[in-house]
Amino acid sequence: MLYHFAAMKNALVRHAAFLLLAASLSAAQGQNASSLKTEYVDDFAETCKHLDQLSQAVPANKYAWRPGAGVRSVGEVYVTSPTATSCSSP
């Protein structure tokens, strides 16, 4: 449970940092910050869609597979990826 909470917190921090960076870059380049945010949210939604499709295509018995010792399993990758932990609200 604590590991999952840390992964979610990490994902939220990454998204916040990206939005701050995007806003500062757009202001520096004279772009509209809201259009950049909209583009980011659209890209994020598309990534969520693809990640969801991929997770559904993988058979349930393959989620425990690890490509090597000390490497995350397929299921752990899905759970800890920033998009997987916060696809409902970027």
Contact map, one row per residue, 1 for C-alpha under 8 A:
111110000000000000000000000000000000000000000000000000000000000000000000000000000000000000
111111000000000000000000000000000000000000000000000000000000000000000000000000000000000000
111111100000000000000000000000000000000000000000000000000000000000000000000000000000000000
111111110000000000000000000000000000000000000000000000000000000000000000000000110000000000
111111111000000000000000000000000000000000000000000000000000000000000000000000000000000000
011111111100000000000000000000000000000000000000000000000000000000000000000000000000000000
001111111110000000000000000000000000000000000000000000000000000000000000000000011100100000
000111111111000000000000000000000000000000000000000000000000000000000000000000010100110000
000011111111100000000000000000000000000000000000000000000000000000000000000000000000000000
000001111111110000000000000000000000000000000000000000000000000000000000000000000100000000
000000111111111000000000000000000000000000000000000000000000000000000000000000001110110000
000000011111111100000000000000000000000000000000000000000000000000000000000000000100010001
000000001111111110000000000000000000000000000000000000000000000000000000000000000000000000
000000000111111111000000000000000000000000000000000000000000000000000000000000000100000000
000000000011111111100000000000000000000000000000000000000000000000000000000000000000000001
000000000001111111110000000000000000000000000000000000000000000000000000000000000000000000
000000000000111111111000000000000000000000000000000000000000000000000000000000000000000000
000000000000011111111100000000000000000000000000000000000000000000000000000000000000000000
000000000000001111111110000000000000100000000000000000000000000000000000000000000000000000
000000000000000111111111000000000000000000000000000000000000000000000000000000000000000000
000000000000000011111111100000000000000000000000000000000000000000000000000000000000000000
000000000000000001111111110000001001100000000000000000000000000000000000000000000000000000
000000000000000000111111111000001001100000000000000000000000000000000000000000000000000000
000000000000000000011111111100000000000000000000000000000000000000000000000000000000000000
000000000000000000001111111110000000000000000000000000000000000000000000000000000000000000
000000000000000000000111111111111001000000000000000000000000000000000000000000000000000000
000000000000000000000011111111111000000000000000000000000000000000000000000000000000000000
000000000000000000000001111111100000000000000000000000000000000000000000000000000000000000
000000000000000000000000111111100000000000000000000000000000000000000000000000000000000000
000000000000000000000000011111110000000000000000000000000000000000000000000000000000000000
000000000000000000000000011111111011000000000000000000000000000000000000000000000000000000
000000000000000000000000011001111111000000000000000000000000000000000000000000000000000000
000000000000000000000110011000111111100000000000000000000000000000000000000000000000000000
000000000000000000000000000000011111110000000000000000000000000000000000000000000000000000
000000000000000000000000000000111111111000000000000000000000000000000000000000000000000000
000000000000000000000110010000111111111100000000000000000000000000000000000000000000000000
000000000000000000100110000000001111111110000000000000000000000000000000000000000000000000
000000000000000000000000000000000111111111000000000000000000000000000000000000000000000000
000000000000000000000000000000000011111111100000000000000000000000000000000000000000000000
000000000000000000000000000000000001111111110000000000000000000000000000000000000000000000
000000000000000000000000000000000000111111111000000000000000000000000000000000000000000001
000000000000000000000000000000000000011111111100000000000000000000000000000000000000000000
000000000000000000000000000000000000001111111110000000000000000000000000000000000000000000
000000000000000000000000000000000000000111111111000000000000000000000000000000000010001001
000000000000000000000000000000000000000011111111100000000000000000000000000000000000001000
000000000000000000000000000000000000000001111111110000000000000000000000000000000000000000
000000000000000000000000000000000000000000111111111000000000000000000000000000000010000000
000000000000000000000000000000000000000000011111111100000000000000000000000000000011001000
000000000000000000000000000000000000000000001111111110000000000000000000000000000000000000
000000000000000000000000000000000000000000000111111111000000000000000000000000000000000000
000000000000000000000000000000000000000000000011111111100000000000000000000000000011000000
000000000000000000000000000000000000000000000001111111110000000000000000000000000000000000
000000000000000000000000000000000000000000000000111111111000000000000000000000000000000000
000000000000000000000000000000000000000000000000011111111100000000000000000000000000000000
000000000000000000000000000000000000000000000000001111111100000000000000000001000000000000
000000000000000000000000000000000000000000000000000111111110000000000000000000000000000000
000000000000000000000000000000000000000000000000000011111110000000000000000000000000000000
000000000000000000000000000000000000000000000000000001111111011000000000000000000000000000
000000000000000000000000000000000000000000000000000000011111111000000000000000000000000000
000000000000000000000000000000000000000000000000000000000111111000000000000000000000000000
000000000000000000000000000000000000000000000000000000000011111100000000000000000000000000
000000000000000000000000000000000000000000000000000000000111111110000000010000000000000000
000000000000000000000000000000000000000000000000000000000111111110000000111100000000000000
000000000000000000000000000000000000000000000000000000000000111111000000111000000000000000
000000000000000000000000000000000000000000000000000000000000011111100000110000000000000000
000000000000000000000000000000000000000000000000000000000000000111111011110000000000000000
000000000000000000000000000000000000000000000000000000000000000011111011100000000000000000
000000000000000000000000000000000000000000000000000000000000000001111110000000000000000000
000000000000000000000000000000000000000000000000000000000000000001111110000000000000000000
000000000000000000000000000000000000000000000000000000000000000000011111000000000000000000
000000000000000000000000000000000000000000000000000000000000000001111111100000000000000000
000000000000000000000000000000000000000000000000000000000000000001100111111110000000000000
000000000000000000000000000000000000000000000000000000000000001111100011111110000000000000
000000000000000000000000000000000000000000000000000000000000011111000001111111000000000000
000000000000000000000000000000000000000000000000000000000000001100000001111111100000000000
000000000000000000000000000000000000000000000000000000000000001000000001111111110000000000
000000000000000000000000000000000000000000000000000000000000000000000001111111111000000000
000000000000000000000000000000000000000000000000000000100000000000000000011111111001000000
000100000000000000000000000000000000000000000000000000000000000000000000001111111001100000
000100110000000000000000000000000000000000000000000000000000000000000000000111111101100000
000000100010000000000000000000000000000000000000000000000000000000000000000011111111100000
000000110111010000000000000000000000000000000000000000000000000000000000000000011111110000
000000000010000000000000000000000000000000010011001000000000000000000000000000001111111000
000000000000000000000000000000000000000000000001001000000000000000000000000001111111111000
000000110010000000000000000000000000000000000000000000000000000000000000000000111111111000
000000010011000000000000000000000000000000000000000000000000000000000000000000000111111111
000000000000000000000000000000000000000000011001000000000000000000000000000000000011111111
000000000000000000000000000000000000000000000000000000000000000000000000000000000000011111
000000000000000000000000000000000000000000000000000000000000000000000000000000000000011111
000000000001001000000000000000000000000010010000000000000000000000000000000000000000011111
